[in-house]
Structures are given as structure tokens and as C-alpha cells.
Amino acid sequence: RLMKEWAVMPEAAAGEWPVLHCCAAEPPAALSRRAGAVAVSLDASRLGDTVLDELAAAVEDGLMLWPGVVPVAAPVAPPSDRDLAERVERLCRRLDQDPARLSAGLVVTPACGLAGADPHWARRAYALARATARAFADSVAVDQ
């Protein structure tokens, strides 16, 4: 019975929200949605054009998008939160989705794990992700 309930409402059964992270160019968006994930975390810079329709359909079906746009290692010149917010908005447009509609469930993340990052950059990366999320929310609020 628990498996049946979990398949219908995974976050209620486990008390958590299952999120799939995939750094591949073609994350299995439809499969992750069918498996009960409520969000997919992905490296936005690696997405190939062939997966866009599948990802857009899964997002339309309720899958939340957690775009990884923050570099995983300290770059020579870190991007600004506004530059990264523009990348998030471009991803929404590539998916033919309204960025304002997606903003409520969208979580900005590093492109992949930070296991190889030094502690200073890891802290900076999370601060940059938070600032990027604010910049994105501000930009789509202006667009409305």
C-alpha cells in the first residue's frame, strides 16, 4: 500500500520531495516524473536540443526545474548573479515556458556537485545561487 501511495504522492509518503539530479546532456525528465520526482536538477549548460521537448513536456506536467547555472569550480572571473539569471531565463525560453510561471518552483543550483570545490568557493557558489534566484525573480516580476 505504501508503494501505491508513494507513486501517487511521493512527498506525502516520505515527508520529503524526491529530486533527481542529472548532469547528462539528456536528463531523463519523463522517466523522473513517472518515477515520482517532483523536480529535476540539471546542468543547464549541457542540455542538448534533443531533450528540450521531453523536458518541456515534463515541466508542463508539473515537474519543477532546478537549473544548475553556478560554476562548480572557482572561475577566474565569477559571473554576476544577473548574468546567471539571464541563463536561467534563456533556459525557460528554450523550453518554451513562461519564466514567471516557473519561478515559484524554480531553485537555482550549482551545475553539479561541489565535492571538488574548495570551501571558499563552495560557500560563494551557494551565495551566488541564492543571489541568482533573487535576480531571476526580480527580472521576471519586471517582465509581467
Residue pairs with C-beta under 8 A, 6 or more apart in sequence:
2 13
5 12
5 13
6 13
6 14
6 36
7 36
10 17
10 18
10 36
10 37
10 38
11 17
11 18
11 38
17 38
17 39
18 35
18 36
18 37
18 38
19 37
19 38
19 39
19 40
19 41
19 66
20 27
20 28
20 32
20 35
20 37
20 39
20 40
20 41
21 40
21 41
21 42
21 66
21 112
22 28
22 32
22 40
22 41
22 42
23 42
23 43
23 46
23 68
23 111
23 112
24 46
25 46
25 47
25 48
25 51
26 47
26 48
26 50
26 51
27 40
27 42
27 47
27 51
27 55
29 40
29 51
29 54
29 55
29 57
29 58
29 59
29 63
30 54
30 57
30 58
32 40
32 58
32 63
33 58
33 61
33 62
33 63
37 63
38 62
38 63
38 64
39 63
39 64
39 65
39 66
39 105
39 107
40 55
40 58
40 63
40 64
40 65
40 66
41 66
41 68
41 107
41 109
42 65
42 66
42 67
42 68
43 68
43 111
43 112
44 67
44 68
44 69
44 87
44 88
44 91
44 111
45 69
45 87
45 111
46 111
47 55
47 91
47 94
52 94
52 95
55 95
56 95
56 96
56 97
59 65
59 95
59 97
59 102
60 97
64 102
64 105
64 106
64 107
65 91
65 92
65 95
65 102
65 105
65 106
66 106
66 107
66 108
66 109
67 87
67 88
67 91
67 106
67 108
67 109
68 109
68 110
68 111
68 112
69 84
69 87
69 88
69 91
69 108
69 109
69 111
69 132
70 84
70 108
70 109
70 110
70 111
70 125
70 128
70 129
70 132
71 78
71 79
71 110
71 111
71 125
72 110
72 111
72 112
72 113
72 114
72 116
72 117
72 125
73 116
73 117
73 121
74 117
74 118
74 120
74 121
74 124
78 124
78 128
79 128
81 128
81 131
81 132
81 134
81 135
82 135
82 139
84 108
84 128
84 132
84 135
85 132
85 135
85 136
85 138
85 139
86 139
88 99
88 106
88 108
88 132
88 136
89 99
89 136
89 139
89 140
92 98
92 99
92 102
93 99
99 136
99 139
99 140
99 143
100 140
100 141
100 143
100 144
103 136
103 137
103 140
106 133
106 136
107 133
108 129
108 130
108 132
108 133
108 136
109 129
110 125
110 126
110 129
114 121
114 122
114 125
117 125
